[in-house]
């Protein structure tokens, strides 16, 4: 077993007493992470980045993109706060706490990595990747005085635009260090055992760094402030290209040795949402908690955009209790968020989390309907060891398509080709064929969400984010929805506000542990654009 499981307990509490929402399993007697070598820290820190994405951030994003609904057949009143938008300083605080714990891990690698510049470069890239979402969900946040442990227990809050600028500079530093470092022997080499994302391939890290930098810059495309625009425009020029292969295009995979050896070795995404535990025992939370929504199901089953636009990816992402894997797009059926149970309906009429969370319709049918224990073991084994994803191929290609649409003079490749490739590779990801992807694209093209018929190319790109990233990386769909308004995602029937929140409220731990610095945010303020809205979305 690789080092991730040896050092995973070194979750860092040193950022500040105001960020103390740590797992109960974290021992105060752990060795000081500042004394651990970057070589020993890197694997666990990389996995922490993925675990952060796979937790509250993932579930909330799927709910607020109207992809997941609460299973009211098994639970009395599920997802009440998420539906009603009853946001407070105790709501979804794991996004904040896990992000800061992860960023602190990465900062320790940077602090101790003067003799290991490539390890530090990886940490800088992943720190920028992680902290961007803190800004996206919260706006202003501790940054310049954060990650100092006992040296500063009350860090100031930095302006979110300044944090974004710092993240770009961190990535620039990482790229410069990669370019400047010559590996002459094993003394500064990043080994495959240490780097469980790219196996020490620094060319891939450099390309992925460009992806992260581009994502940060594109988030700011609506900003009108002249100093911010000047910085963004200058930084975009450093990425200017006619060749999309200058960026990382395929899935960004992490797998440090996930397995069903025990509960701590399971892929975090499967541990959170799989139908079975690592031993093959049926689970309810969180897998049974979630069903596909009516809104998402109608988007992919041909109801919303015409029968010919049925998207077979929906049948892979969400399953039915059916012995066949060859279900039609129309078989994806969902629950309306905040709605009531239709008379005479039952739980298993509605599609549940499928894909590797239940392995396949046929395997889960064998287990659930027939009680076949071998099917349960098979699901647990394959799900536990499945890969994790920090970005999907479709996500990366759609990002580059967006760049070419927004800045055609800087990125001179064809965005429509990348859009098509994104969809084709998403179909391939779900074991669907190229001909199925082609037929789907052709049928979708002139609809209100297709490349030819959408009100803008960004709307078409956003719709494909919505479908391609469901269950796994829907955070990118949600954040970009806040920026663009696409697709037209409805709130739940019982929502207290007419729109989704533009940000979250800081955790209670900040108001008790860092009260002199934390801004006071009211619930009403998160639903209106104002000075507390993340800077890139204030207009």
Helices and strands as residue ranges (DSSP letters): H 4-7, G 33-35, H 38-54, H 56-64, E 68-70, H 80-84, H 94-111, H 117-138, E 141-142, G 149-151, E 157-158, H 160-180, H 202-219, H 226-237, G 244-246, E 252-254, G 263-265, H 268-273, E 290-292, H 294-300, G 307-309, H 313-317, E 318-319, G 329-331, G 347-349, E 352-353, H 355-358, H 361-368, H 373-384, E 388-391, H 393-406, H 415-429, H 434-444, H 457-468, H 474-484, H 508-513, G 524-527, G 535-537
